[in-house]
């Protein structure tokens, strides 16, 4: 999208099912798991650039030997940084012990990060600061292997305050207030209780303290731990965890908001936030990669047994449609098709906007992530032009000359690369006026392909704030002197904040919301804003299940087309000569294009969890009161 918004986080988990010697013999390295983790994380780089982290667990080492290793980074290239640190440590040990380079047993016992179970995370923070302490995985330590807990996730909880209060009621004193810490402490609490109960059972069976550990490892019920821990979670999440003795889990939220995929064979179990990442890194067919059921957990025992077990009652599936529009890599077979369909389905609106004049229209896209929807738009344009050609030939009644038929058949839609982002340009000057001038040059344009009689149609993934469009893109496109600039969003109007992991928390940022407010002023209905504020305030203190999204009333008096027209008016500054029109995808067409990912709360205000309705009202209250803080 032309407006930068922070992405979602991504997770990667690898469980090696064979002894390390197997991977050394077959793949040439005992570092097989580490190498695969690097690839899984790097190929999910699109999901996070604020930080990255990696943790490993060794299974069979002697007491007194470090069996958990962790490294995190919040540097500008965090994935490269953490693996540079890992490689430096590994190479340093091997250089100091050159005779051990082929001794896998010694490496497993003595080298950090060489283990059997790995967890990685790429982060785009939506809660908390970008300090190293905020980077996943988080570690909860204990001298009991079974109570060591490593947690990382792609998630956001709407009720972090409530979860914190529950921890206090349990007698805990969390060291900080973030949803990651509260979630980890909740799991840790019930993990401790489960271990204590098993220890008591072992003692009753006659085990001594030392021999109780294998009994606890075998009988630890992570399904029960997660049921008790996640009972009151409200949010979208794909939560991954490792237990110190070797068990692991990945839990997905009951609405399936956040994506989770896994693959298993006789050598490995792997989990990632995106399907094609697993396909590429492990060279497996698409039908071998499974989507984790919503409300279920993939549980991997130390003995290698895996199971997918229900943890929470499933709600209606509302998987995030923004994953399909923008966030996930477009190399996924289904996502590629869906993005093309988004371009096709919005084309009838484009055709109406240009008065069916494909011949005198130039079609392009911005930014590069909109390229796939552009392909769909081009196919639709070609189909329509072919119909127009056929109509012209038939209208000739067989009397057209061969030259005229050739002229008709040679007509082509005009697809061009118009805008090119200058990746080298950085807006480093602090002065506002100077910064705006630099922003206006972030993109270069291709001259000489647009005529003054042309419509210039530019498709984007989505339009969030409209800031880059107004300050940069439309201005540079206007230099080409088109008759009309049509800005097309392959996504519907973003009207409401997200609270499940995407950094779209402030409703006042959205240009669709600003356009609706301007329409209320134009039509003398701005009193609706005051009424919504009053209703939102009155709901404070009510249970989340009773809260109504009254912010919908801001948009209710107007059609989608009216909001789009006002948006176009707001984007056109006095120095723009071309006519400006803005076209948005309809929600109905979004659902047709992405039938299995119907989560659309940022477009419709229909949140899949009760906490979402509280968040949207709080976001509106913050806007009304001029408060820039988050609503969750």
LUMMIZA-59157 format. One record per residue (C-alpha): residue number from 1; x, y, z. Coordinates in Angstrom, 3 decimals, decimal comma. Example, Ala and Ser with C-alpha at 12.3 -4.5 7.8 and 13.67 -1.06 7.14 Angstrom:
> 1  12,300  -4,500  7,800 .
> 2  13,670  -1,060  7,140 .
This chain:
> 1  0,000  0,000  0,000 .
> 2  1,201  3,500  -0,692 .
> 3  0,626  4,456  2,953 .
> 4  3,065  2,495  5,084 .
> 5  1,467  0,675  8,004 .
> 6  3,223  -1,769  10,220 .
> 7  2,876  -5,392  9,328 .
> 8  1,909  -8,312  11,473 .
> 9  4,370  -10,513  13,341 .
> 10  5,408  -13,930  12,107 .
> 11  6,347  -17,159  13,833 .
> 12  8,526  -20,107  12,867 .
> 13  8,915  -23,381  14,748 .
> 14  11,004  -26,430  13,864 .
> 15  11,060  -29,733  15,756 .
> 16  13,671  -32,227  14,605 .
> 17  12,316  -35,768  14,983 .
> 18  15,598  -37,605  14,404 .
> 19  18,887  -37,543  16,326 .
> 20  21,222  -34,769  15,169 .
> 21  23,603  -37,332  13,697 .
> 22  20,890  -38,177  11,142 .
> 23  20,908  -34,625  9,761 .
> 24  24,702  -34,561  9,754 .
> 25  24,794  -37,778  7,706 .
> 26  21,988  -36,829  5,301 .
> 27  22,387  -33,052  4,925 .
> 28  26,028  -32,583  5,898 .
> 29  25,479  -30,517  9,045 .
> 30  24,261  -30,826  12,593 .
> 31  23,153  -27,200  12,140 .
> 32  20,295  -28,300  9,835 .
> 33  17,612  -26,967  12,171 .
> 34  19,337  -23,602  12,575 .
> 35  19,701  -23,243  8,808 .
> 36  16,037  -24,017  8,224 .
> 37  15,028  -21,520  10,899 .
> 38  17,037  -18,822  9,147 .
> 39  15,212  -19,509  5,890 .
> 40  11,782  -19,623  7,546 .
> 41  12,377  -16,308  9,268 .
> 42  13,999  -14,547  6,321 .
> 43  11,153  -15,575  4,023 .
> 44  8,755  -14,008  6,515 .
> 45  10,813  -10,810  6,620 .
> 46  7,768  -9,030  5,157 .
> 47  5,994  -9,617  8,457 .
> 48  8,409  -7,826  10,741 .
> 49  11,261  -5,365  10,828 .
> 50  11,167  -3,979  14,376 .
> 51  12,873  -7,006  15,867 .
> 52  13,580  -10,706  15,614 .
> 53  14,349  -13,481  18,035 .
> 54  15,427  -17,114  18,123 .
> 55  15,407  -19,763  20,837 .
> 56  16,491  -23,396  20,941 .
> 57  16,068  -26,293  23,343 .
> 58  18,390  -29,298  23,732 .
> 59  16,815  -32,555  24,870 .
> 60  19,419  -34,918  26,209 .
> 61  22,216  -33,075  27,947 .
> 62  23,725  -33,600  31,380 .
> 63  22,619  -31,561  34,404 .
> 64  24,631  -28,390  34,706 .
> 65  24,715  -27,973  30,917 .
> 66  22,856  -25,059  29,346 .
> 67  19,970  -26,502  27,374 .
> 68  18,115  -23,300  26,394 .
> 69  19,688  -20,665  24,163 .
> 70  18,085  -17,408  23,111 .
> 71  19,145  -14,417  21,038 .
> 72  17,146  -11,309  20,153 .
> 73  17,764  -8,155  18,163 .
> 74  16,095  -4,810  17,570 .
> 75  18,697  -3,636  15,072 .
> 76  17,722  -2,306  11,656 .
> 77  18,279  -5,750  10,090 .
> 78  17,322  -7,945  13,041 .
> 79  17,152  -11,339  11,319 .
> 80  20,603  -10,938  9,834 .
> 81  21,876  -9,643  13,164 .
> 82  20,701  -12,594  15,263 .
> 83  22,036  -15,190  12,834 .
> 84  25,327  -13,315  12,565 .
> 85  25,555  -13,606  16,351 .
> 86  24,677  -17,300  16,212 .
> 87  27,266  -17,991  13,502 .
> 88  29,908  -16,064  15,384 .
> 89  29,303  -18,135  18,521 .
> 90  29,278  -21,431  16,622 .
> 91  32,383  -20,628  14,597 .
> 92  34,172  -19,445  17,722 .
> 93  33,552  -22,754  19,493 .
> 94  34,651  -24,798  16,471 .
> 95  37,795  -22,708  15,994 .
> 96  38,698  -23,307  19,626 .
> 97  37,982  -27,039  19,235 .
> 98  38,959  -27,968  15,648 .
> 99  38,960  -31,699  16,364 .
> 100  35,247  -31,566  17,187 .
> 101  33,922  -30,280  13,864 .
> 102  32,464  -33,702  13,013 .
> 103  31,646  -34,817  16,566 .
> 104  27,876  -34,282  16,692 .
> 105  27,450  -35,622  20,222 .
> 106  30,079  -33,182  21,522 .
> 107  28,512  -30,300  19,572 .
> 108  25,087  -31,016  21,009 .
> 109  26,480  -31,044  24,523 .
> 110  28,794  -28,042  24,260 .
> 111  27,635  -25,638  21,544 .
> 112  24,900  -23,039  21,997 .
> 113  21,856  -23,095  19,670 .
> 114  22,562  -26,651  18,494 .
> 115  19,402  -28,370  19,634 .
> 116  16,314  -30,359  18,777 .
> 117  13,573  -27,719  19,045 .
> 118  13,603  -24,167  17,698 .
> 119  11,314  -21,143  17,868 .
> 120  11,708  -17,942  15,883 .
> 121  9,832  -14,666  15,684 .
> 122  9,829  -11,609  13,449 .
> 123  8,197  -8,599  15,039 .
> 124  6,308  -5,497  14,110 .
> 125  5,338  -4,095  17,483 .
> 126  1,773  -2,932  18,044 .
> 127  2,004  -2,823  21,836 .
> 128  4,911  -1,536  23,846 .
> 129  8,122  0,107  22,729 .
> 130  10,730  -1,207  20,364 .
> 131  13,175  -2,038  23,133 .
> 132  15,042  -5,319  23,215 .
> 133  12,858  -6,360  26,166 .
> 134  9,813  -6,206  23,871 .
> 135  11,258  -8,598  21,295 .
> 136  10,039  -12,213  21,258 .
> 137  10,617  -14,990  22,221 .
> 138  9,974  -14,297  25,892 .
> 139  11,544  -16,607  28,476 .
> 140  10,113  -17,616  31,852 .
> 141  12,872  -19,367  33,771 .
> 142  12,945  -22,056  36,440 .
> 143  15,331  -24,691  37,775 .
> 144  12,677  -27,266  36,875 .
> 145  12,917  -28,137  33,193 .
> 146  9,156  -28,555  32,958 .
> 147  8,541  -25,010  34,206 .
> 148  10,868  -23,233  31,792 .
> 149  8,637  -21,600  29,210 .
> 150  9,517  -19,842  25,950 .
> 151  6,693  -17,960  24,205 .
> 152  6,369  -16,059  20,938 .
> 153  3,329  -15,122  18,924 .
> 154  1,593  -13,204  16,196 .
> 155  -1,172  -11,617  18,203 .
> 156  -2,811  -8,770  20,020 .
> 157  -5,153  -9,048  22,992 .
> 158  -7,942  -6,524  23,392 .
> 159  -8,308  -7,214  27,122 .
> 160  -4,731  -7,018  28,382 .
> 161  -5,839  -4,985  31,395 .
> 162  -8,303  -7,680  32,437 .
> 163  -5,665  -10,370  31,971 .
> 164  -3,256  -8,403  34,142 .
> 165  -5,879  -8,119  36,860 .
> 166  -6,458  -11,884  36,709 .
> 167  -2,751  -12,470  37,271 .
> 168  -2,841  -10,196  40,314 .
> 169  -5,815  -12,185  41,634 .
> 170  -3,701  -15,323  41,214 .
> 171  -1,107  -13,738  43,485 .
> 172  1,409  -12,763  40,818 .
> 173  3,168  -9,448  40,319 .
> 174  3,985  -9,145  36,575 .
> 175  7,085  -7,058  35,906 .
> 176  5,485  -5,102  33,050 .
> 177  2,151  -4,469  31,368 .
> 178  2,231  -5,892  27,872 .
> 179  -0,047  -8,514  26,406 .
> 180  2,939  -10,792  25,721 .
> 181  3,999  -10,787  29,360 .
> 182  0,467  -11,304  30,655 .
> 183  -0,140  -14,175  28,248 .
> 184  3,166  -15,848  29,115 .
> 185  2,574  -15,481  32,847 .
> 186  -0,920  -16,922  32,501 .
> 187  0,419  -19,987  30,690 .
> 188  3,303  -20,198  33,159 .
> 189  0,962  -20,162  36,151 .
> 190  -1,126  -23,076  34,932 .
> 191  1,967  -24,914  33,738 .
> 192  3,300  -24,713  37,285 .
> 193  0,004  -26,011  38,673 .
> 194  -0,018  -28,900  36,203 .
> 195  3,565  -29,816  37,091 .
> 196  2,807  -29,623  40,827 .
> 197  -0,174  -31,958  40,427 .
> 198  1,896  -34,448  38,417 .
> 199  4,709  -34,289  40,931 .
> 200  2,265  -35,161  43,687 .
> 201  0,968  -38,087  41,626 .
> 202  4,531  -39,290  41,055 .
> 203  5,307  -39,162  44,780 .
> 204  2,138  -41,122  45,525 .
> 205  3,299  -43,765  43,033 .
> 206  6,606  -44,068  44,892 .
> 207  8,884  -42,061  42,575 .
> 208  11,707  -40,144  44,212 .
> 209  12,282  -36,514  43,278 .
> 210  14,820  -37,316  40,571 .
> 211  12,730  -40,021  38,937 .
> 212  9,593  -37,858  39,046 .
> 213  10,916  -35,732  36,175 .
> 214  10,498  -38,355  33,415 .
> 215  7,004  -39,092  34,762 .
> 216  6,074  -35,394  34,546 .
> 217  7,509  -35,115  31,023 .
> 218  5,456  -38,069  29,833 .
> 219  2,157  -37,037  31,398 .
> 220  2,228  -33,229  31,114 .
> 221  -1,097  -32,248  29,536 .
> 222  -0,493  -29,092  27,511 .
> 223  -4,036  -29,190  26,187 .
> 224  -5,305  -28,731  29,737 .
> 225  -2,741  -26,006  30,462 .
> 226  -3,835  -24,067  27,386 .
> 227  -7,549  -24,517  28,103 .
> 228  -7,119  -22,982  31,528 .
> 229  -4,735  -20,268  30,338 .
> 230  -6,644  -19,071  27,276 .
> 231  -10,123  -19,207  28,783 .
> 232  -10,593  -15,425  28,887 .
> 233  -8,299  -14,314  26,069 .
> 234  -9,936  -11,880  23,661 .
> 235  -7,961  -11,211  20,524 .
> 236  -6,456  -12,696  17,414 .
> 237  -3,481  -14,941  17,974 .
> 238  -1,156  -17,654  16,800 .
> 239  0,686  -18,453  20,020 .
> 240  3,751  -20,703  20,054 .
> 241  5,547  -22,056  23,084 .
> 242  8,358  -24,377  24,093 .
> 243  8,652  -26,125  27,453 .
> 244  12,163  -26,657  28,794 .
> 245  12,074  -30,458  28,726 .
> 246  11,074  -30,563  25,034 .
> 247  7,294  -30,300  24,613 .
> 248  5,972  -27,602  22,269 .
> 249  2,642  -26,106  21,236 .
> 250  1,046  -23,676  18,804 .
> 251  -2,424  -22,341  19,617 .
> 252  -4,707  -20,482  17,176 .
> 253  -7,542  -18,164  18,206 .
> 254  -11,170  -19,399  18,026 .
> 255  -12,061  -17,139  15,063 .
> 256  -8,982  -18,074  13,068 .
> 257  -8,015  -14,397  12,798 .
> 258  -4,261  -14,913  12,675 .
> 259  -2,895  -17,436  10,146 .
> 260  -1,046  -20,624  11,119 .
> 261  0,216  -23,477  8,924 .
> 262  2,162  -26,645  9,692 .
> 263  3,828  -29,585  8,019 .
> 264  5,064  -32,911  9,361 .
> 265  7,020  -35,839  7,978 .
> 266  9,241  -38,473  9,565 .
> 267  12,114  -35,988  9,950 .
> 268  10,574  -32,714  11,061 .
> 269  7,551  -30,795  12,309 .
> 270  7,458  -27,187  11,116 .
> 271  5,088  -24,282  11,763 .
> 272  4,969  -20,865  10,100 .
> 273  2,584  -17,968  9,638 .
> 274  2,532  -18,459  5,874 .
> 275  2,034  -21,576  3,765 .
> 276  4,404  -20,878  0,828 .
> 277  7,253  -20,296  3,259 .
> 278  7,000  -23,922  4,391 .
> 279  6,565  -25,118  0,799 .
> 280  9,711  -23,328  -0,325 .
> 281  11,999  -24,034  2,624 .
> 282  11,142  -27,753  2,791 .
> 283  10,288  -28,275  -0,893 .
> 284  6,881  -29,814  -0,253 .
> 285  3,645  -29,770  -2,234 .
> 286  0,844  -27,413  -1,264 .
> 287  -1,467  -30,243  -0,210 .
> 288  1,085  -31,419  2,360 .
> 289  0,919  -28,149  4,320 .
> 290  -2,047  -27,963  6,670 .
> 291  -3,834  -24,986  8,155 .
> 292  -4,196  -25,226  11,930 .
> 293  -7,861  -25,325  12,896 .
> 294  -9,156  -22,284  14,761 .
> 295  -9,440  -22,808  18,507 .
> 296  -7,094  -25,793  18,283 .
> 297  -3,524  -26,405  19,354 .
> 298  -0,812  -28,354  17,610 .
> 299  0,936  -30,140  20,460 .
> 300  4,311  -31,812  20,003 .
> 301  5,471  -34,056  22,830 .
> 302  9,133  -34,634  23,595 .
> 303  8,759  -38,213  22,361 .
> 304  7,853  -36,844  18,910 .
> 305  4,139  -37,574  18,997 .
> 306  2,070  -34,770  17,503 .
> 307  -1,624  -34,093  17,839 .
> 308  -4,094  -31,340  16,961 .
> 309  -6,469  -30,917  19,893 .
> 310  -9,380  -28,570  20,633 .
> 311  -8,663  -25,930  23,264 .
> 312  -11,402  -23,298  22,868 .
> 313  -14,895  -23,436  21,424 .
> 314  -14,770  -22,381  17,810 .
> 315  -16,429  -19,135  16,766 .
> 316  -17,476  -18,196  13,255 .
> 317  -14,394  -18,236  11,039 .
> 318  -13,242  -14,655  10,471 .
> 319  -9,735  -15,039  9,124 .
> 320  -8,095  -11,707  8,359 .
> 321  -8,811  -10,602  4,791 .
> 322  -5,949  -8,112  4,941 .
> 323  -3,652  -11,134  4,908 .
> 324  -4,969  -11,881  1,444 .
> 325  -5,002  -8,281  0,212 .
> 326  -1,583  -7,251  1,409 .
> 327  0,294  -8,812  4,321 .
> 328  1,050  -12,392  3,298 .
> 329  3,497  -13,136  0,515 .
> 330  1,771  -13,227  -2,845 .
> 331  3,548  -16,455  -3,785 .
> 332  0,817  -18,476  -2,084 .
> 333  -1,247  -20,100  -4,842 .
> 334  -4,611  -19,102  -3,380 .
> 335  -3,545  -15,575  -2,425 .
> 336  -2,187  -14,934  -5,916 .
> 337  -5,522  -15,908  -7,449 .
> 338  -7,476  -13,891  -4,906 .
> 339  -5,447  -10,740  -5,532 .
> 340  -5,953  -11,071  -9,269 .
> 341  -9,675  -11,460  -8,679 .
> 342  -9,698  -8,266  -6,600 .
> 343  -8,368  -6,429  -9,649 .
> 344  -10,921  -8,044  -11,942 .
> 345  -13,891  -7,402  -9,693 .
> 346  -13,194  -3,682  -9,270 .
> 347  -12,852  -3,143  -13,028 .
> 348  -16,544  -2,465  -13,779 .
> 349  -16,298  0,607  -11,558 .
> 350  -13,147  1,667  -13,408 .
> 351  -14,878  1,220  -16,764 .
> 352  -17,716  3,460  -15,646 .
> 353  -15,252  6,074  -14,415 .
> 354  -13,477  6,271  -17,799 .
> 355  -16,742  6,188  -19,793 .
> 356  -15,789  2,844  -21,352 .
> 357  -12,868  4,550  -23,093 .
> 358  -10,146  1,937  -22,779 .
> 359  -8,329  3,244  -25,850 .
> 360  -7,620  6,610  -24,235 .
> 361  -6,671  5,228  -20,821 .
> 362  -3,341  4,189  -19,347 .
> 363  -3,377  1,545  -16,617 .
> 364  -0,685  1,110  -13,980 .
> 365  -0,126  0,311  -10,295 .
> 366  1,537  1,655  -7,185 .
> 367  3,317  0,361  -5,122 .
> 368  4,881  -2,932  -6,283 .
> 369  2,728  -4,961  -3,883 .
> 370  -0,309  -3,974  -6,007 .
> 371  1,151  -5,683  -9,067 .
> 372  -0,911  -8,864  -8,750 .
> 373  -4,241  -7,038  -8,512 .
> 374  -3,017  -4,990  -11,493 .
> 375  -2,707  -8,232  -13,492 .
> 376  -6,324  -8,999  -12,674 .
> 377  -7,343  -5,513  -13,765 .
> 378  -5,449  -5,919  -17,047 .
> 379  -7,182  -9,204  -17,805 .
> 380  -10,553  -7,577  -17,210 .
> 381  -9,587  -4,642  -19,453 .
> 382  -8,519  -7,017  -22,222 .
> 383  -11,793  -8,927  -21,961 .
> 384  -13,837  -5,737  -22,263 .
> 385  -11,773  -4,430  -25,180 .
> 386  -12,172  -7,768  -26,975 .
> 387  -15,928  -7,434  -26,579 .
> 388  -15,722  -3,914  -28,003 .
> 389  -13,673  -5,179  -30,960 .
> 390  -16,180  -7,918  -31,656 .
> 391  -19,045  -5,403  -31,543 .
> 392  -17,279  -3,100  -34,024 .
> 393  -16,611  -5,936  -36,464 .
> 394  -20,184  -7,236  -36,239 .
> 395  -21,538  -3,725  -36,693 .
> 396  -19,703  -3,577  -40,024 .
> 397  -21,934  -6,283  -41,396 .
> 398  -19,106  -7,919  -43,284 .
> 399  -18,390  -4,736  -45,275 .
> 400  -15,272  -3,644  -43,372 .
> 401  -12,059  -3,521  -45,321 .
> 402  -9,233  -5,815  -44,356 .
> 403  -7,256  -2,756  -43,251 .
> 404  -10,070  -1,617  -40,959 .
> 405  -10,443  -5,105  -39,448 .
> 406  -6,689  -5,179  -38,853 .
> 407  -6,874  -1,765  -37,175 .
> 408  -9,651  -2,933  -34,878 .
> 409  -7,875  -6,172  -33,959 .
> 410  -4,603  -4,350  -33,264 .
> 411  -6,130  -2,234  -30,499 .
> 412  -4,561  -3,023  -27,133 .
> 413  -5,152  -1,739  -23,613 .
> 414  -2,261  0,499  -22,582 .
> 415  -0,479  -0,996  -19,589 .
> 416  2,558  0,935  -18,414 .
> 417  5,003  1,129  -15,510 .
> 418  4,279  4,705  -14,461 .
> 419  5,546  5,184  -10,893 .
> 420  8,885  3,935  -9,602 .
> 421  9,819  4,310  -5,956 .
> 422  13,258  5,761  -5,332 .
> 423  14,479  3,402  -2,618 .
> 424  17,600  5,504  -2,070 .
> 425  15,705  8,641  -1,116 .
> 426  15,336  9,291  2,616 .
> 427  13,240  12,081  4,126 .
> 428  15,837  13,073  6,701 .
> 429  15,222  16,823  7,044 .
> 430  13,290  17,785  10,169 .
> 431  11,744  21,007  8,872 .
> 432  8,129  20,281  7,880 .
> 433  8,147  22,269  4,628 .
> 434  11,417  20,702  3,501 .
> 435  10,199  17,236  4,447 .
> 436  7,016  17,640  2,413 .
> 437  9,081  18,670  -0,610 .
> 438  11,227  15,548  -0,225 .
> 439  8,185  13,299  0,184 .
> 440  6,882  14,631  -3,111 .
> 441  9,953  13,120  -4,785 .
> 442  9,894  9,655  -3,214 .
> 443  8,475  8,331  -6,513 .
> 444  9,727  8,946  -10,045 .
> 445  7,372  8,784  -13,029 .
> 446  7,715  7,581  -16,594 .
> 447  7,349  10,462  -19,002 .
> 448  6,119  10,368  -22,576 .
> 449  3,466  7,624  -22,374 .
> 450  0,481  9,634  -21,099 .
> 451  -1,260  12,142  -23,396 .
> 452  -3,371  15,128  -22,275 .
> 453  -6,444  13,295  -23,584 .
> 454  -5,767  10,190  -21,471 .
> 455  -7,238  8,865  -18,272 .
> 456  -4,526  7,573  -15,926 .
> 457  -5,749  4,634  -13,825 .
> 458  -3,551  3,637  -10,872 .
> 459  -4,432  0,639  -8,683 .
> 460  -3,230  0,373  -5,062 .
> 461  -3,656  -2,427  -2,505 .
> 462  -5,552  -0,161  -0,141 .
> 463  -5,832  3,446  0,909 .
> 464  -5,374  3,925  4,642 .
> 465  -4,466  7,511  5,522 .
> 466  -4,110  8,960  2,041 .
> 467  -1,107  10,999  3,183 .
> 468  1,332  9,664  0,593 .
> 469  -1,286  9,968  -2,139 .
> 470  -1,937  13,608  -1,318 .
> 471  1,612  14,760  -0,643 .
> 472  3,436  12,713  -3,240 .
> 473  1,777  10,329  -5,654 .
> 474  -1,036  12,444  -7,101 .
> 475  1,280  15,425  -7,474 .
> 476  3,864  13,490  -9,444 .
> 477  1,204  11,780  -11,568 .
> 478  -0,246  15,172  -12,385 .
> 479  3,102  16,148  -13,940 .
> 480  2,227  13,768  -16,779 .
> 481  -0,758  16,033  -17,636 .
> 482  -3,485  13,394  -17,872 .
> 483  -7,076  14,432  -18,325 .
> 484  -8,131  12,424  -15,276 .
> 485  -6,414  10,441  -12,533 .
> 486  -8,375  7,478  -11,213 .
> 487  -6,967  6,043  -7,972 .
> 488  -8,271  2,520  -7,406 .
> 489  -8,119  0,615  -4,116 .
> 490  -8,352  -3,158  -4,450 .
> 491  -9,573  -3,125  -0,824 .
> 492  -12,734  -1,504  0,546 .
> 493  -12,688  1,712  2,559 .
> 494  -10,784  1,289  5,829 .
> 495  -13,206  2,777  8,325 .
> 496  -12,434  1,174  11,680 .
> 497  -9,271  0,371  13,671 .
> 498  -7,734  -3,052  13,929 .
> 499  -7,018  -4,494  17,363 .
> 500  -5,723  -7,964  16,531 .
> 501  -2,147  -7,341  15,425 .
> 502  -2,125  -4,809  12,570 .
> 503  -0,917  -1,358  13,508 .
> 504  -4,099  0,513  12,551 .
> 505  -5,222  1,614  15,991 .
> 506  -6,219  5,292  15,610 .
> 507  -9,494  5,919  13,818 .
> 508  -8,685  9,575  13,211 .
> 509  -5,875  8,537  10,863 .
> 510  -8,160  6,987  8,251 .
> 511  -9,033  9,137  5,254 .
> 512  -12,408  7,414  4,888 .
> 513  -13,262  8,474  8,443 .
> 514  -12,125  12,028  7,742 .
> 515  -14,231  12,061  4,573 .
> 516  -17,313  10,938  6,511 .
> 517  -16,770  13,729  9,038 .
> 518  -16,532  16,280  6,225 .
> 519  -19,758  14,942  4,736 .
> 520  -21,466  15,322  8,104 .
> 521  -20,363  18,955  8,169 .
> 522  -21,485  19,530  4,573 .
> 523  -24,952  18,134  5,330 .
> 524  -25,395  19,798  8,736 .
> 525  -25,366  16,440  10,525 .
> 526  -22,238  16,846  12,641 .
> 527  -24,369  16,474  15,754 .
> 528  -24,142  12,726  15,048 .
> 529  -20,495  12,880  16,147 .
> 530  -21,469  14,303  19,534 .
> 531  -24,180  11,657  19,874 .
> 532  -21,780  8,813  19,127 .
> 533  -19,338  10,144  21,700 .
> 534  -22,063  10,304  24,346 .
> 535  -23,235  6,749  23,595 .
> 536  -19,672  5,438  23,636 .
> 537  -19,008  7,050  27,024 .
> 538  -22,224  5,601  28,441 .
> 539  -21,059  2,091  27,503 .
> 540  -17,898  2,302  29,544 .
> 541  -17,966  -0,205  32,350 .
> 542  -20,396  -2,534  30,602 .
> 543  -19,352  -6,124  29,872 .
> 544  -17,793  -6,417  26,435 .
> 545  -20,599  -8,694  25,310 .
> 546  -23,095  -5,834  25,730 .
> 547  -21,129  -3,162  23,892 .
> 548  -22,383  -1,888  20,518 .
> 549  -20,243  -0,325  17,803 .
> 550  -21,927  3,069  17,630 .
> 551  -19,194  4,439  15,354 .
> 552  -21,124  2,915  12,459 .
> 553  -23,532  5,844  12,822 .
> 554  -20,829  8,176  11,473 .
> 555  -21,023  6,460  8,077 .
> 556  -24,717  5,510  8,061 .
> 557  -26,079  8,625  6,272 .
> 558  -23,829  8,172  3,230 .
> 559  -23,257  5,722  0,411 .
> 560  -19,871  4,223  -0,325 .
> 561  -19,735  6,329  -3,494 .
> 562  -20,339  9,537  -1,544 .
> 563  -17,470  8,760  0,832 .
> 564  -15,247  7,954  -2,160 .
> 565  -16,145  11,232  -3,877 .
> 566  -15,373  13,218  -0,745 .
> 567  -12,068  11,360  -0,391 .
> 568  -11,129  12,388  -3,929 .
> 569  -12,034  15,982  -3,145 .
> 570  -9,798  15,923  -0,066 .
> 571  -6,861  14,482  -2,035 .
> 572  -7,015  17,143  -4,756 .
> 573  -4,996  20,215  -3,846 .
> 574  -5,125  23,561  -5,629 .
> 575  -1,999  22,825  -7,653 .
> 576  -3,450  19,657  -9,231 .
> 577  -4,779  20,160  -12,748 .
> 578  -6,241  16,740  -13,496 .
> 579  -9,659  15,605  -12,366 .
> 580  -9,327  13,171  -9,451 .
> 581  -11,573  10,187  -8,784 .
> 582  -11,168  7,526  -6,095 .
> 583  -12,655  4,047  -6,453 .
> 584  -12,831  1,470  -3,674 .
> 585  -13,559  -2,238  -3,829 .
> 586  -16,942  -3,236  -2,428 .
> 587  -17,133  -5,507  0,610 .
> 588  -19,323  -7,924  -1,343 .
> 589  -16,666  -8,277  -4,054 .
> 590  -13,979  -8,691  -1,398 .
> 591  -15,863  -11,688  -0,060 .
> 592  -16,258  -13,109  -3,560 .
> 593  -12,504  -12,773  -4,170 .
> 594  -11,482  -14,107  -0,730 .
> 595  -14,269  -16,533  0,218 .
> 596  -12,382  -18,314  2,996 .
> 597  -11,100  -15,176  4,740 .
> 598  -14,174  -13,191  5,703 .
> 599  -12,642  -11,123  8,508 .
> 600  -13,600  -7,590  7,455 .
> 601  -13,955  -5,591  10,690 .
> 602  -11,711  -2,735  9,508 .
> 603  -14,125  -2,257  6,581 .
> 604  -17,487  -3,050  8,192 .
> 605  -17,030  -2,564  11,934 .
> 606  -18,230  -6,141  12,544 .
> 607  -15,604  -7,358  14,999 .
> 608  -15,208  -11,112  15,562 .
> 609  -14,643  -10,739  19,318 .
> 610  -16,540  -8,764  21,939 .
> 611  -13,438  -6,823  22,852 .
> 612  -13,260  -5,394  19,347 .
> 613  -16,423  -3,363  19,870 .
> 614  -15,025  -1,886  23,056 .
> 615  -11,810  -0,986  21,249 .
> 616  -13,532  0,808  18,368 .
> 617  -15,597  2,917  20,782 .
> 618  -12,501  3,753  22,821 .
> 619  -10,669  4,685  19,643 .
> 620  -13,488  7,087  18,799 .
> 621  -13,483  8,534  22,323 .
> 622  -9,737  9,125  22,007 .
> 623  -10,268  10,889  18,685 .
> 624  -13,088  13,041  20,027 .
> 625  -11,064  14,061  23,084 .
> 626  -7,919  14,730  21,063 .
> 627  -6,048  11,909  22,767 .
> 628  -3,411  10,217  20,610 .
> 629  -3,073  7,045  22,717 .
> 630  -4,053  3,567  21,623 .
> 631  -7,459  2,160  22,451 .
> 632  -6,038  -1,170  23,666 .
